Amino acid sequence: MARFFVIPDPADLQNGRITIAGPDVNHITNVLRASKGDGLVLCDGAGTDYDVVIDQVSRERIVTVIRDSRPSLTEPPIGITLFQGVPKADKMDYIIQKCVELGVARIVPVLTSRSVVRFGSARDAEAKTARWNRIALEAAKQCDRGIVPEVACPVKFGEALKLAEGHGLRLFPYEEEKEGSLRKVLQGHRAAMACDARDSAGSPDDRIAILIGPEGGFDPEEAEKAVASGFIPVTLGPRILRTETAGPVVSAIVMYELGDMG
């Protein structure tokens, strides 16, 4: 069945209904040619899917009746936050699209000392962030995500390090690192999570932060600060990856080793 993101009204939910409004109404009625009695899958963008049946149709809205609800089956068991150095041109669009498809939970654009992109005002940053979130929404729709990953407003490097503090694993792919194996770090973290799950009454921290630099990478002072704050430097092999390649590649490797791709 066709699947759409909605923001259910709490009062509607209590009455076993969900109302669809906005552009999806036109798509459902005029493109899919759906009508009363047809089924849809609606996702609240927070990890819950609803099997519904269309009950009422008008030009402005569609009212549906909930038949069943369940946790979304497309969300990975880990939560990746990508801290991405803001790149030039439209590379960020590509990074967001592909990382949302891969299962990343949140993307934080980071302004570093080597970032070429600068925002003239807070309004410029907000407009760019709104555009990035629209790209994330469209990517989430395309790949049947259970959530719509948030793209945060751009932050400075120091603030990014603070935002990453609560993550159970912090990865820092760095071109100057020659020995730190990403595979070994991930395998060690998986073993530690298994031990924590057995020995602790609480759940182990399954949040993972990935720090990627812009074109030109990080300067040595930023690299030192990242390591001092708890990021683990790792190598991605003998070849230098472009900034728009590194984030999706590391996200895919993490999903393979710790998520639901393996």
N, C-alpha and C positions, 0 to 999 in steps of 0.2 A: 504494500500500500504506500501511497505518497506520504511524505513526512515533512512536517513544517515546525518551525520554532514559534512559540507563542509565550506571552506573559499572562498566565491565568489570573483572573480576578479571584481573590480568596472566597468571596461570597458565592461566586459561581461554582467553585470547587466543592463547597459545602453542599450545594444542591446537585452535585454530580454533573455539572455542565462546564464547558469551556467555550468562550466566544472568540472567534477569529475576526480581526479587522485589518484594514490596511491593504497593501498591494497583493497579499496572498489571496484575498477574496476573489479578485479578478482572475488570478492564476487557477484557482480551484474550479471556479464556475465556467470560465471561458476557454481555458487551455485544457484542463483535465476533463471538462464537461461533467463534473461531479454534481450530484443532486441529492435530495433527501433520501436517506437510507443507505447512502454509500459510506464506506469506511475510510478513515484516515488515521495516521499516527501523528500525534502532536508531542513535541518535546518542550519542556519548560525552560531549557537552557541551563538548568542547574542539576541535571543528571536523572530526571524522571521522564519516562515516556508514557503517553496515554493512548490507548486504543479507543477511538471514538467513532460515533455514527452521526452523520449530518441529520439535524432535526429541522432547522429552519434556514432558509436562504433569502437574502435580500441583496441589494446592490452595495450596501455599506458593511454588512457583516454576515457571518455564518455562525449559527448556534449549534453546538454539538453536544451529544450525550456520551458520557464516559462509560465505557464497557469494562475497562481494566486499566490498571497502572502498574508499572514495574520500573526498577532501576534501569537506566540506559545500559545496553550491553556493549556499547562501542567505546566506553571510556577505559583507559589503561589503569592498572593498579598503582601506578606511580604518578606523581605530579611534578612535571618539569617546568621550571621557570627559565626562560632564555633571556639572559641579559646581553643584549646585542648592541655593540657599538654602531651608532647610526652611520650608514654608508651613503654614498653619493647617489644621485639620480633616483631611479625607481627600484633599486636593489632591495630596499626594505619591503616593498610590496611582495616581491618573490619570496623573501625569507619568511614573511608572515604566512603567506599562502601555504607554502610547503611544510612549515613547522606545525601549523594547525592540522594539516592532513596527517602528519606523523603522530599527533597526539599530545603536543605541547600544551600545557594548561594555561600559561601566562607568558607574555612577552613584554620585557621592559627595555625600551630604547635608552641607550646610554651615550652621553656626550663625554668624550675623552679628550686628552690633550692633542691627539692627532686626528680628531674628527674634523672633516672638511665642512660638513653641514652645520650651519648655525641658524637659529630661529630669531627673526628680528624682534618678535614680541611674544608675549604670552598668548595672544590671539592667534598668531601664526602656528605656534606649537599645538594649540587646541584644535585648530582646523586640520592640521596634519594628523593628529591623533584620531580625530573623528573619521577621517578617510581610512586610516589603518584599521580601525575597528570595523568599518564596513567590509573591508577585504577579509578580515577574520570571520565575520558573519557569513559571507558568501562561501568561504572555504569550509566552514563548519557545516553549512547546509549540504554542500556537494559531497562531503565524505561521511555524512551521517553521524556527526559528533553528538554526544549527549550534553555537552556544554558549549557555550560560545566563549572561547578563550579571550581574555581581556588583553588589550594592548594598552599599557599604561602611558601616561604623559612622559616625555623624555626627562631623564634625571641626570645629574652630574655623577661622575665616577664615584666619588666618596659616598654619595647617597645610595648608589647601587650596591656598594659593599655592605652598607647597613641593612638594606632590604633583604640581602641574601643570608643574613646571620641565622635565621631560624631554620634553614634547610639542613636536612640530615647529611647531605653530600654536596660538596661544592667543587665543580670541575673547572679547571682553567687551562684550556688548550693554548699552548704558548710555543711560538716558533723557535725560541731559544732553549726550550727544554729538550734534552736528548735522550734521557733514560726513563723517565716516568711513563709507565705503560698504562694506557687507558683501560685495556682489557684486565690487567691485574687489579687496578683500582676498583673496577666495577665488580669483578669476581669477589674481591675481599669485602666489598660493601654488601653484596648479596649474602655472603656467609654470615656477616655480622647481623644483618637483618633477620636471618633465620634463627640465630641464637637469641636475639632480643625477643622474637615472637614466642620462643619456647620458654624463656626464663623470666619474662616481664609480664605483669598483669595488664599493662597498657600496650598499645600498638606502637611498633617502631616507626620512626619518622621516615616517611616514604617520599619526601619532597627533595628534589634534586635541582640545584642551580648550575647553569652552564654560562660561563662568561666568555664572550667572543668579541674580539677587537674590530675596529673599523679598518678601512684600507690603511696600510702602514702599521697595523697592530698597536700594541701598547708600548709606551715608553718604559724604560727600566724602572723608574720610580713607581709607576702604576703597577708594574708586575710585582715589585717588592711589597707594595701595600696589599695587593690581592692575596699573596701568599701569607702575609702576616695576619690577615683577617680570617684565614681558614680555608682559602681555596687551594686545591691540590693541583700543581702544575702537571700537565700530561702532554705527551707528544702525539701527533697524528701521523707520524711517519716521516720519511725523508723529503716529501714533497710539500711545498707551501700551498695551502688551499686559499682560494679567494674568500673574502668575508661572507659573501652570499652562499658559499658552498659549505663553509665550516659548521654553521649552526644546524642546518638540516642533516649533515653527515653525523655529527656528534649525537644529535637527538635520535637518529635512527639506530646508532650503535647502542645507546642507552636503552632504547625500547627493546632491542633484540636481547640484551643481556639481562635486563631487570623488568621489562614490561611485558607486553602481550604479543610481541612479534617473533619470539623464539619458540 
